[in-house]
């Protein structure tokens, strides 16, 4: 086979292989929805709420009138913990300041629990894409994998004649694998893709072709590295009598700009070829910036509760002094 210049277009060469689920699972999976900073912030908020609630109870100890209001520090502690694990509450305080404080805390817990539950669902339902290999060298170092290429393609000549160490290793591995499995050199692309789907097999091909394969088979992963910049040329049999005519036609097509136009159309069609499953959002840890509004609401509620507490203490003090003054009179 002979390849005629000028080339129709130039394209990168990449590698596809089957995805393997190498995600490490552990007991800490339930902690993944939130980043450590968020857990620390929630713990700090719970501690602040607990201290403020207990302080308010101590200052307003004589004004308790409702039965189901927490009376002890232990009651407040369990109320704080239970509210964080989505347990309902029937706390009805006789103090306006405590009502404001509890209301802001319950609103905060609703936001935190909703965000945590949604992201935990995503953790178990959306599988992160874990790339096994970051370079051709890593792929070649794995003895389980075989590598295939289209026999007679320009890529075989590039790998065979390249001075790049990884390309030479890839070519030598293909030659070695061909002794046990001649299909690594098959010219049937479907066979290569089927072997890739079967596992422990990689297929080297130009990027445009691989985009189509990964679109049709969502379980395939691209290496994501531009191995070589190869020309895509018209191939004709060796010593063909039409070589000269074909070469002249190719030059005219390039001069007329038809190749450039076709290439731009081709690229625009391939640009958005992506497996639909890869368009799903992969779950990631929630940061403080994502739920800062919940902390703002809690802070505002705590501020209002503290202000209400001071007003209530001041009002009770004034009432006691008035009562004492009346008794004296």
BALUM-276860 format. One record per residue (C-alpha): x, z, y. Coordinates in Angstrom, 1 decimal. Layout:
<recs>
@xx X, zz Z, yy Y
...
</recs>
This chain:
<recs>
@xx 0.0, zz 0.0, yy 0.0
@xx 1.2, zz -0.9, yy 3.5
@xx -0.1, zz 0.6, yy 6.7
@xx -0.4, zz -1.6, yy 9.8
@xx 0.4, zz -0.5, yy 13.3
@xx -0.9, zz 0.1, yy 15.9
@xx -2.8, zz 3.1, yy 14.4
@xx -6.6, zz 3.3, yy 14.7
@xx -6.2, zz 6.9, yy 16.0
@xx -3.9, zz 9.9, yy 15.6
@xx -5.1, zz 13.1, yy 13.9
@xx -3.8, zz 16.4, yy 12.8
@xx -3.4, zz 17.4, yy 9.2
@xx -4.8, zz 20.7, yy 7.9
@xx -5.5, zz 22.5, yy 4.6
@xx -8.8, zz 23.8, yy 3.2
@xx -9.2, zz 26.4, yy 0.5
@xx -12.0, zz 28.6, yy -0.8
@xx -12.8, zz 31.8, yy 1.0
@xx -12.2, zz 35.0, yy -0.9
@xx -13.9, zz 38.3, yy 0.1
@xx -10.8, zz 40.4, yy 0.7
@xx -12.5, zz 42.9, yy 2.9
@xx -11.5, zz 46.4, yy 2.2
@xx -14.4, zz 48.7, yy 1.8
@xx -14.2, zz 52.5, yy 2.0
@xx -16.3, zz 55.6, yy 2.7
@xx -15.5, zz 55.1, yy 6.4
@xx -17.8, zz 52.0, yy 6.5
@xx -20.6, zz 54.1, yy 8.0
@xx -18.3, zz 54.9, yy 10.9
@xx -17.6, zz 51.3, yy 11.8
@xx -20.5, zz 50.7, yy 14.1
@xx -18.9, zz 52.9, yy 16.8
@xx -15.4, zz 53.0, yy 18.1
@xx -13.6, zz 56.3, yy 18.0
@xx -14.0, zz 56.6, yy 21.8
@xx -17.8, zz 56.4, yy 21.5
@xx -17.9, zz 59.1, yy 18.8
@xx -15.8, zz 61.3, yy 21.0
@xx -18.0, zz 60.7, yy 24.0
@xx -21.1, zz 61.5, yy 21.9
@xx -19.6, zz 64.7, yy 20.7
@xx -18.7, zz 65.6, yy 24.2
@xx -22.2, zz 64.9, yy 25.4
@xx -23.7, zz 66.9, yy 22.6
@xx -21.4, zz 69.8, yy 23.4
@xx -22.3, zz 69.7, yy 27.1
@xx -26.0, zz 69.6, yy 26.3
@xx -25.6, zz 72.6, yy 24.0
@xx -23.8, zz 74.6, yy 26.6
@xx -26.2, zz 73.8, yy 29.4
@xx -29.2, zz 74.6, yy 27.2
@xx -27.8, zz 77.9, yy 26.1
@xx -26.8, zz 78.7, yy 29.7
@xx -30.3, zz 77.9, yy 30.9
@xx -31.8, zz 80.1, yy 28.2
@xx -29.6, zz 83.0, yy 29.2
@xx -30.5, zz 82.7, yy 32.8
@xx -34.2, zz 82.3, yy 32.2
@xx -34.4, zz 84.7, yy 29.2
@xx -37.4, zz 86.6, yy 30.5
@xx -39.6, zz 83.6, yy 31.2
@xx -40.1, zz 82.3, yy 27.6
@xx -43.8, zz 81.9, yy 26.9
@xx -44.1, zz 79.1, yy 24.3
@xx -43.7, zz 79.9, yy 20.6
@xx -41.8, zz 76.8, yy 19.4
@xx -39.2, zz 77.0, yy 22.1
@xx -35.6, zz 77.8, yy 20.8
@xx -35.0, zz 81.5, yy 21.2
@xx -31.4, zz 81.8, yy 19.8
@xx -28.1, zz 79.9, yy 20.1
@xx -28.5, zz 78.8, yy 16.4
@xx -31.9, zz 77.3, yy 17.2
@xx -30.4, zz 75.2, yy 20.1
@xx -27.5, zz 74.2, yy 17.8
@xx -29.8, zz 72.9, yy 15.1
@xx -32.0, zz 71.2, yy 17.7
@xx -29.0, zz 69.3, yy 19.1
@xx -27.8, zz 68.2, yy 15.6
@xx -31.2, zz 67.2, yy 14.4
@xx -31.9, zz 65.1, yy 17.4
@xx -28.8, zz 63.1, yy 16.7
@xx -29.9, zz 62.2, yy 13.2
@xx -33.3, zz 60.9, yy 14.3
@xx -35.4, zz 64.0, yy 13.6
@xx -38.5, zz 64.7, yy 15.6
@xx -38.9, zz 67.7, yy 17.8
@xx -41.8, zz 69.7, yy 19.2
@xx -39.8, zz 71.7, yy 21.7
@xx -42.0, zz 72.7, yy 24.7
@xx -40.2, zz 74.7, yy 27.2
@xx -41.8, zz 76.8, yy 29.9
@xx -38.9, zz 76.0, yy 32.2
@xx -39.0, zz 72.8, yy 34.2
@xx -35.2, zz 72.6, yy 34.2
@xx -35.0, zz 72.8, yy 30.4
@xx -37.8, zz 70.2, yy 30.1
@xx -35.8, zz 67.7, yy 32.3
@xx -32.6, zz 68.5, yy 30.3
@xx -34.3, zz 68.0, yy 26.9
@xx -36.0, zz 64.8, yy 28.1
@xx -32.8, zz 63.2, yy 29.2
@xx -31.1, zz 64.3, yy 26.0
@xx -33.9, zz 62.8, yy 23.8
@xx -33.8, zz 59.5, yy 25.8
@xx -30.0, zz 59.4, yy 25.3
@xx -30.3, zz 60.0, yy 21.5
@xx -33.0, zz 57.2, yy 21.2
@xx -30.5, zz 54.7, yy 22.8
@xx -27.6, zz 55.9, yy 20.6
@xx -29.6, zz 55.9, yy 17.4
@xx -31.0, zz 52.4, yy 18.1
@xx -27.6, zz 50.9, yy 18.8
@xx -26.0, zz 52.6, yy 15.8
@xx -28.8, zz 51.6, yy 13.4
@xx -28.7, zz 48.0, yy 14.5
@xx -25.0, zz 47.7, yy 14.3
@xx -24.9, zz 49.5, yy 10.9
@xx -27.3, zz 46.9, yy 9.6
@xx -25.0, zz 44.2, yy 10.8
@xx -22.1, zz 45.8, yy 9.1
@xx -23.8, zz 45.5, yy 5.7
@xx -25.5, zz 42.2, yy 6.2
@xx -22.8, zz 40.1, yy 8.0
@xx -19.6, zz 39.6, yy 6.1
@xx -16.5, zz 39.3, yy 8.3
@xx -14.4, zz 36.2, yy 7.8
@xx -11.1, zz 37.3, yy 6.4
@xx -8.4, zz 34.7, yy 6.4
@xx -6.1, zz 34.9, yy 3.4
@xx -3.3, zz 32.8, yy 4.8
@xx -2.0, zz 32.4, yy 8.3
@xx 0.7, zz 29.7, yy 7.5
@xx 1.4, zz 27.1, yy 4.9
@xx 4.4, zz 29.2, yy 3.7
@xx 2.0, zz 32.0, yy 2.7
@xx -0.1, zz 29.6, yy 0.8
@xx 2.9, zz 28.2, yy -1.0
@xx 4.1, zz 31.8, yy -1.9
@xx 0.9, zz 32.4, yy -3.9
@xx 1.6, zz 31.2, yy -7.4
@xx -2.1, zz 31.1, yy -8.3
@xx -2.8, zz 28.2, yy -5.9
@xx -2.4, zz 24.5, yy -6.6
@xx -2.2, zz 21.9, yy -3.9
@xx -3.8, zz 18.5, yy -3.9
@xx -3.4, zz 15.4, yy -1.8
@xx -4.7, zz 11.8, yy -1.8
@xx -2.2, zz 9.7, yy -3.8
@xx -0.9, zz 6.7, yy -1.9
@xx -2.0, zz 8.1, yy 1.5
@xx 0.3, zz 8.2, yy 4.5
@xx 0.3, zz 11.9, yy 4.1
@xx 2.1, zz 11.7, yy 0.8
@xx 4.9, zz 9.7, yy 2.5
@xx 5.1, zz 12.2, yy 5.3
@xx 5.4, zz 15.2, yy 2.9
@xx 7.9, zz 13.3, yy 0.7
@xx 10.2, zz 12.2, yy 3.5
@xx 9.9, zz 15.2, yy 5.8
@xx 12.8, zz 17.5, yy 6.5
@xx 10.6, zz 20.4, yy 7.3
@xx 11.2, zz 23.1, yy 4.7
@xx 7.5, zz 24.0, yy 4.2
@xx 6.5, zz 20.3, yy 3.8
@xx 9.3, zz 19.8, yy 1.3
@xx 8.2, zz 22.9, yy -0.6
@xx 4.6, zz 21.6, yy -0.6
@xx 5.6, zz 18.2, yy -1.9
@xx 7.7, zz 19.8, yy -4.7
@xx 4.8, zz 22.1, yy -5.6
@xx 2.5, zz 19.1, yy -5.8
@xx 4.9, zz 17.3, yy -8.1
@xx 5.2, zz 20.3, yy -10.3
@xx 1.5, zz 20.9, yy -10.5
@xx 0.8, zz 17.2, yy -11.3
@xx 2.6, zz 17.6, yy -14.6
@xx -0.1, zz 20.0, yy -15.8
@xx -3.0, zz 18.7, yy -13.7
@xx -2.7, zz 15.0, yy -12.7
@xx -5.9, zz 15.3, yy -10.6
@xx -3.8, zz 16.9, yy -7.8
@xx -3.0, zz 13.2, yy -6.9
@xx -6.4, zz 11.8, yy -7.5
@xx -7.7, zz 9.4, yy -4.8
@xx -11.3, zz 10.8, yy -5.3
@xx -11.9, zz 13.2, yy -2.4
@xx -15.0, zz 14.6, yy -4.2
@xx -12.8, zz 15.8, yy -7.0
@xx -10.5, zz 17.5, yy -4.6
@xx -13.3, zz 19.3, yy -2.9
@xx -14.9, zz 20.4, yy -6.2
@xx -11.5, zz 21.8, yy -7.3
@xx -11.3, zz 23.7, yy -4.0
@xx -14.8, zz 25.1, yy -4.5
@xx -13.7, zz 26.2, yy -8.0
@xx -11.1, zz 28.4, yy -6.4
@xx -7.3, zz 28.7, yy -6.2
@xx -6.9, zz 25.2, yy -5.0
@xx -6.0, zz 23.8, yy -1.6
@xx -6.5, zz 20.3, yy -0.3
@xx -4.4, zz 18.7, yy 2.4
@xx -6.2, zz 16.2, yy 4.5
@xx -6.6, zz 15.0, yy 8.0
@xx -8.5, zz 17.3, yy 10.3
@xx -11.5, zz 14.9, yy 10.9
@xx -12.2, zz 14.7, yy 7.1
@xx -11.9, zz 18.5, yy 6.7
@xx -14.4, zz 19.2, yy 9.4
@xx -17.0, zz 17.3, yy 7.4
@xx -16.1, zz 19.1, yy 4.2
@xx -16.4, zz 22.5, yy 5.8
@xx -19.7, zz 21.5, yy 7.3
@xx -21.1, zz 20.6, yy 3.9
@xx -19.6, zz 23.6, yy 2.1
@xx -19.7, zz 26.8, yy 4.1
@xx -17.5, zz 28.7, yy 1.6
@xx -14.4, zz 26.6, yy 2.5
@xx -11.8, zz 27.9, yy 4.9
@xx -9.4, zz 25.9, yy 7.0
@xx -5.9, zz 27.0, yy 7.4
@xx -6.3, zz 26.4, yy 11.1
@xx -2.7, zz 25.1, yy 11.7
@xx -1.8, zz 21.6, yy 12.8
@xx 0.7, zz 20.7, yy 10.1
@xx 1.6, zz 17.2, yy 11.2
@xx 0.4, zz 14.7, yy 13.8
@xx -0.3, zz 11.7, yy 11.6
@xx -1.5, zz 8.2, yy 12.5
@xx -4.7, zz 6.9, yy 10.8
@xx -3.9, zz 3.3, yy 10.0
@xx -5.5, zz 0.3, yy 8.3
@xx -4.0, zz 0.0, yy 4.7
@xx -3.5, zz -3.3, yy 3.0
@xx -1.9, zz -4.2, yy -0.4
@xx 1.8, zz -4.8, yy -0.3
@xx 2.9, zz -8.4, yy 0.3
@xx -0.6, zz -9.4, yy 1.2
@xx -0.9, zz -12.8, yy 2.9
@xx -3.3, zz -11.3, yy 5.4
@xx -0.8, zz -8.7, yy 6.8
@xx 0.1, zz -10.8, yy 9.8
@xx -3.6, zz -11.6, yy 10.7
@xx -4.7, zz -8.0, yy 10.3
@xx -1.8, zz -6.8, yy 12.4
@xx -2.7, zz -9.2, yy 15.2
@xx -6.3, zz -8.1, yy 15.1
@xx -5.3, zz -4.5, yy 15.3
@xx -3.2, zz -5.2, yy 18.4
@xx -6.1, zz -7.0, yy 20.1
@xx -8.5, zz -4.1, yy 19.3
@xx -6.1, zz -1.6, yy 20.8
@xx -5.5, zz -3.8, yy 23.9
@xx -9.2, zz -4.2, yy 24.5
@xx -9.7, zz -0.4, yy 24.5
@xx -12.1, zz -0.5, yy 21.6
@xx -10.0, zz 2.0, yy 19.7
@xx -10.0, zz 4.5, yy 22.5
@xx -13.7, zz 4.2, yy 23.0
@xx -14.4, zz 4.6, yy 19.3
@xx -12.0, zz 7.6, yy 19.1
@xx -13.8, zz 9.4, yy 22.0
@xx -17.2, zz 8.9, yy 20.4
@xx -15.8, zz 10.0, yy 17.0
@xx -14.3, zz 13.2, yy 18.6
@xx -17.5, zz 14.0, yy 20.4
@xx -19.4, zz 13.9, yy 17.2
@xx -16.9, zz 16.1, yy 15.3
@xx -16.4, zz 18.6, yy 18.1
@xx -19.4, zz 20.7, yy 17.2
@xx -19.3, zz 20.3, yy 13.4
@xx -19.3, zz 23.9, yy 12.3
@xx -20.8, zz 25.5, yy 9.3
@xx -24.0, zz 27.3, yy 10.5
@xx -23.1, zz 30.5, yy 8.7
@xx -19.9, zz 30.7, yy 10.9
@xx -22.0, zz 30.7, yy 14.0
@xx -23.4, zz 34.2, yy 13.1
@xx -22.1, zz 37.0, yy 15.1
@xx -19.6, zz 39.1, yy 13.1
@xx -20.2, zz 42.8, yy 13.5
@xx -17.7, zz 44.7, yy 15.6
@xx -17.3, zz 48.3, yy 16.8
@xx -19.5, zz 49.2, yy 19.8
@xx -17.4, zz 50.2, yy 22.8
@xx -18.3, zz 52.5, yy 25.7
@xx -18.9, zz 49.6, yy 28.0
@xx -21.7, zz 48.4, yy 25.6
@xx -23.7, zz 51.6, yy 25.9
@xx -22.5, zz 53.1, yy 29.2
@xx -26.1, zz 52.9, yy 30.5
@xx -27.1, zz 55.5, yy 27.9
@xx -24.4, zz 57.9, yy 29.2
@xx -25.4, zz 57.2, yy 32.8
@xx -29.0, zz 58.1, yy 32.0
@xx -27.9, zz 61.3, yy 30.2
@xx -25.6, zz 62.2, yy 33.2
@xx -28.5, zz 61.6, yy 35.6
@xx -30.8, zz 63.7, yy 33.5
@xx -28.3, zz 66.5, yy 33.2
@xx -27.8, zz 66.4, yy 37.0
@xx -31.5, zz 66.6, yy 37.6
@xx -31.8, zz 69.5, yy 35.0
@xx -29.0, zz 71.5, yy 36.7
@xx -30.6, zz 70.9, yy 40.1
@xx -34.0, zz 72.0, yy 38.8
@xx -32.4, zz 75.0, yy 37.1
@xx -30.9, zz 76.2, yy 40.4
@xx -34.2, zz 75.7, yy 42.2
@xx -36.0, zz 77.6, yy 39.5
@xx -33.5, zz 80.5, yy 39.5
@xx -33.7, zz 80.6, yy 43.3
@xx -37.5, zz 80.6, yy 43.2
@xx -37.6, zz 83.3, yy 40.6
@xx -35.2, zz 85.4, yy 42.6
@xx -37.3, zz 85.0, yy 45.7
@xx -40.4, zz 86.0, yy 43.8
@xx -38.8, zz 89.1, yy 42.4
@xx -37.6, zz 90.2, yy 45.8
@xx -41.1, zz 89.6, yy 47.2
@xx -42.6, zz 91.7, yy 44.5
@xx -40.1, zz 94.5, yy 45.0
@xx -40.7, zz 94.4, yy 48.8
@xx -44.5, zz 94.6, yy 48.2
@xx -44.1, zz 97.7, yy 46.0
@xx -41.9, zz 99.4, yy 48.6
@xx -44.6, zz 98.7, yy 51.2
</recs>
